Amino acid sequence: MEIINTGIDDLFVIIPKIFEDNRGYFFESYNKTKFEKEGMIYNFIQDNQSMSKYGTIRGLHFQAKPFAQAKLVRVLSGNILDVAVDLRHEKSSFGKVFSVELNGENKKQLLIPEGFAHGFSVLSETAVVSYKINNIYKPDFEQAIKFDDKILDIDWKVENEKIIVSEKDRRNDNFDISKIYF
C-alpha cells in the first residue's frame, strides 16, 4: 500500500498493492494497522455506498463538530473526480481545493480527515462509490457549500449543460472566507 501526501495536512491518496493473475485480482482496501503506522488513526464505524449517473455532482458536504466525519473514499466501478476542500481555518491550507480521479481501475482511495468539505462528480456513464466514515450522521449538524462557488472555482470536468445536482445541493451556501467552519 502506497500512501501519497497531497501537500495538505492529513489528506492522503492511498494506492493499494494489487495482485493480479489469470483469476482476476486481489487487494487490501483497508488495513487499520498500516494506517495507524502512518499516523492515520481513525475508528471507522460505517460504510456507505452510492450509485450515480454521468454528470452528477454530490457535495460539497460536511458535518460540524462534534459530529465531523473523516472519510475513506473509493470507487467500485466507474470514474469520479473526488474533491476535498480544507475548512480548517487555523491551517495555511484553509480554502484550498484538492481533487483526484478515482475509478474502478486505478483503485486509488482518498482519505479525507475531519474539517473538510467533500464532493464528487461522475465522469463515466455510472459510478458506484463506497466510503467509510468515522462518526454517525446527524442531520442537525449537516452543512454544505455550493458546488459552483465562485471563490473555490472547482472544475468538476463535466459540461455545464450536463450537470445533475439535487435541489438540496443547489440551495447550499457559498464559501465564506471569514466563516469559522472548524
C-alpha positions as CSV (number, residue, x, y, z in Angstrom):
1,M,0.0,0.0,0.0
2,E,1.4,3.4,-1.0
3,I,0.4,6.5,0.8
4,I,0.8,9.7,-1.2
5,N,1.0,13.1,0.6
6,T,-1.2,15.6,-1.2
7,G,0.5,18.7,0.2
8,I,-2.4,19.3,2.6
9,D,-2.0,18.2,6.2
10,D,-3.8,14.9,6.9
11,L,-5.2,14.5,3.3
12,F,-3.8,11.4,1.6
13,V,-4.2,9.4,-1.6
14,I,-4.0,5.7,-1.0
15,I,-2.8,3.4,-3.7
16,P,-3.3,-0.3,-2.9
17,K,-0.9,-3.0,-4.0
18,I,-2.9,-5.1,-6.5
19,F,-2.2,-8.8,-7.0
20,E,-3.4,-10.0,-10.4
21,D,-3.3,-13.3,-12.1
22,N,-5.5,-15.3,-14.5
23,R,-8.3,-15.5,-12.0
24,G,-8.6,-11.7,-11.6
25,Y,-7.2,-9.6,-8.8
26,F,-6.9,-9.1,-5.0
27,F,-6.0,-6.1,-3.0
28,E,-6.3,-4.9,0.6
29,S,-8.5,-1.8,0.6
30,Y,-8.1,-1.0,4.3
31,N,-5.7,-2.2,7.0
32,K,-6.0,-0.4,10.3
33,T,-2.5,-1.4,11.5
34,K,-0.9,0.0,8.3
35,F,-2.9,3.2,8.5
36,E,-2.1,3.7,12.2
37,K,1.6,3.1,11.5
38,E,1.4,6.1,9.1
39,G,-0.3,8.2,11.8
40,M,-3.8,7.9,10.2
41,I,-5.8,6.9,13.3
42,Y,-9.5,6.5,12.6
43,N,-12.2,4.4,14.1
44,F,-14.4,3.8,11.0
45,I,-17.9,2.8,12.1
46,Q,-20.0,2.8,9.0
47,D,-19.6,2.1,5.2
48,N,-21.8,4.0,2.7
49,Q,-22.3,3.3,-1.0
50,S,-23.9,5.3,-3.8
51,M,-24.6,4.9,-7.5
52,S,-24.8,7.9,-9.7
53,K,-25.2,8.8,-13.4
54,Y,-22.8,10.8,-15.6
55,G,-22.7,14.5,-14.7
56,T,-24.0,14.0,-11.2
57,I,-22.3,16.3,-8.6
58,R,-22.7,15.3,-5.0
59,G,-21.5,17.8,-2.5
60,L,-19.8,19.7,-1.1
61,H,-20.9,18.1,2.2
62,F,-19.6,18.1,5.8
63,Q,-20.8,17.8,9.3
64,A,-20.0,20.3,12.0
65,K,-18.4,19.4,15.3
66,P,-18.8,17.3,17.4
67,F,-20.1,15.1,14.6
68,A,-17.5,15.9,12.0
69,Q,-16.6,13.0,9.8
70,A,-13.4,11.6,8.3
71,K,-14.0,9.6,5.1
72,L,-12.0,6.9,3.2
73,V,-13.5,7.1,-0.4
74,R,-13.1,4.6,-3.2
75,V,-14.8,3.7,-6.4
76,L,-16.1,0.2,-7.1
77,S,-17.0,0.9,-10.7
78,G,-16.9,3.9,-13.0
79,N,-14.9,7.1,-12.7
80,I,-15.3,10.1,-10.5
81,L,-13.5,13.4,-9.7
82,D,-13.2,13.4,-6.0
83,V,-12.9,16.8,-4.3
84,A,-11.9,17.9,-0.8
85,V,-11.9,21.5,0.5
86,D,-10.0,22.3,3.6
87,L,-12.2,24.2,6.0
88,R,-9.8,24.2,9.0
89,H,-9.4,28.0,9.5
90,E,-6.2,27.6,11.5
91,K,-4.4,25.8,8.7
92,S,-2.4,27.6,6.0
93,S,-4.3,25.3,3.5
94,F,-7.7,26.8,4.6
95,G,-9.9,27.1,1.4
96,K,-7.5,25.0,-0.7
97,V,-9.2,22.6,-3.1
98,F,-7.7,19.1,-3.8
99,S,-9.1,16.8,-6.5
100,V,-8.1,13.4,-7.8
101,E,-9.7,10.9,-10.2
102,L,-10.8,7.7,-8.5
103,N,-12.0,4.8,-10.5
104,G,-12.6,1.1,-10.5
105,E,-9.5,0.5,-12.5
106,N,-6.8,2.6,-10.6
107,K,-8.4,1.6,-7.3
108,K,-7.0,4.8,-5.7
109,Q,-8.6,6.0,-2.5
110,L,-8.8,9.4,-0.9
111,L,-8.5,9.7,2.9
112,I,-10.3,12.9,3.9
113,P,-9.9,13.9,7.6
114,E,-12.4,15.8,9.7
115,G,-12.5,19.5,8.8
116,F,-13.0,19.1,5.1
117,A,-16.0,19.5,2.7
118,H,-16.3,16.6,0.3
119,G,-17.9,16.1,-3.1
120,F,-17.5,14.3,-6.3
121,S,-18.6,14.4,-9.9
122,V,-19.3,11.4,-12.1
123,L,-17.2,11.2,-15.2
124,S,-18.4,7.8,-16.5
125,E,-21.8,6.6,-17.6
126,T,-22.4,5.5,-14.0
127,A,-20.2,5.2,-10.9
128,V,-20.5,3.2,-7.7
129,V,-18.8,5.0,-4.8
130,S,-18.1,3.4,-1.4
131,Y,-16.7,5.2,1.6
132,K,-16.0,4.6,5.3
133,I,-16.9,7.2,7.9
134,N,-15.8,7.6,11.5
135,N,-18.8,9.3,13.0
136,I,-22.5,8.9,12.9
137,Y,-24.7,11.0,10.6
138,K,-26.6,13.8,12.4
139,P,-28.9,15.8,10.2
140,D,-28.8,18.8,12.5
141,F,-25.0,19.1,12.0
142,E,-25.1,18.6,8.3
143,Q,-23.7,21.5,6.3
144,A,-22.7,22.1,2.7
145,I,-21.1,24.6,0.3
146,K,-22.3,25.3,-3.2
147,F,-20.7,23.1,-5.8
148,D,-20.3,26.1,-8.2
149,D,-19.0,28.6,-5.6
150,K,-17.0,31.3,-7.4
151,I,-14.2,31.6,-4.8
152,L,-13.5,27.8,-4.8
153,D,-13.8,27.8,-8.7
154,I,-13.8,24.0,-8.9
155,D,-13.6,22.4,-12.4
156,W,-15.8,19.4,-12.0
157,K,-14.8,18.2,-15.5
158,V,-18.5,18.0,-16.6
159,E,-20.1,20.2,-19.2
160,N,-22.4,22.8,-17.5
161,E,-25.5,21.6,-19.5
162,K,-24.9,18.0,-18.4
163,I,-24.5,18.7,-14.6
164,I,-27.1,17.0,-12.4
165,V,-27.4,18.4,-8.9
166,S,-30.1,17.8,-6.3
167,E,-32.3,20.7,-5.4
168,K,-31.0,20.5,-1.8
169,D,-27.4,21.0,-3.1
170,R,-28.4,23.8,-5.3
171,R,-29.5,25.7,-2.2
172,N,-26.2,25.3,-0.4
173,D,-24.4,28.4,0.9
174,N,-21.4,29.9,-0.8
175,F,-17.9,29.5,0.7
176,D,-17.2,32.3,3.2
177,I,-13.6,33.0,3.8
178,S,-14.4,34.7,7.1
179,K,-16.5,31.9,8.5
180,I,-15.1,29.6,11.1
181,Y,-16.2,26.1,9.9
182,F,-13.9,24.1,12.2
